[in-house]
Amino acid sequence: MYAYVHWVVSYPLLSAAIQFGILGTLGELLSHILRSRAVSLPCRIWELFAKIAAWAALGVIIKIGFTGMHGFVSALGEHHLLPPGFHSGIGWAFAMSVNTNLFFGPQMMFIHRVEDNLIARRWSTAGLTRAWWTLLWFWIPAHTITFSLPKDYQIGLAALWSVVLGLILGFSAPRK
């Protein structure tokens, strides 16, 4: 774990890009495989590499977003705009998660949709509302756990949650 933490601390944006590039894409692939019941790619090979790059870019955006939201939630606490019990521990993690997912999550998901559309060379917002609902039922609880961890582990777990969500969506989606 020391090597991982050293890497994340030494290269915060690069490590976020690599973790999301790998794990975000893996979550997408697993979801596709579970929905289609076939081991296949959801796209052409060049599009897969573009998706890895898109997930990597999201990793950088998410790392910056997490850092910014930490400052935002700290400022809320300093100005007595958080309820008692939300200044430390699980209350802090919950406040971070709610604020991150309500103020940052929708825009990040929209950016991800734009990336997907550019890769597929089409424009569609199909499924975006369903994606936004995941902010409430999946991402707020998941990121409450994420923000309970030391900062050095948060991006890695956030990327890993992408795999978990891919599995959930793959198992719950109607079969093709």
Helices and strands as residue ranges (DSSP letters): H 2-10, H 12-36, H 45-78, H 89-99, I 100-104, H 105-120, H 128-134, I 135-139, H 140-146, H 151-172
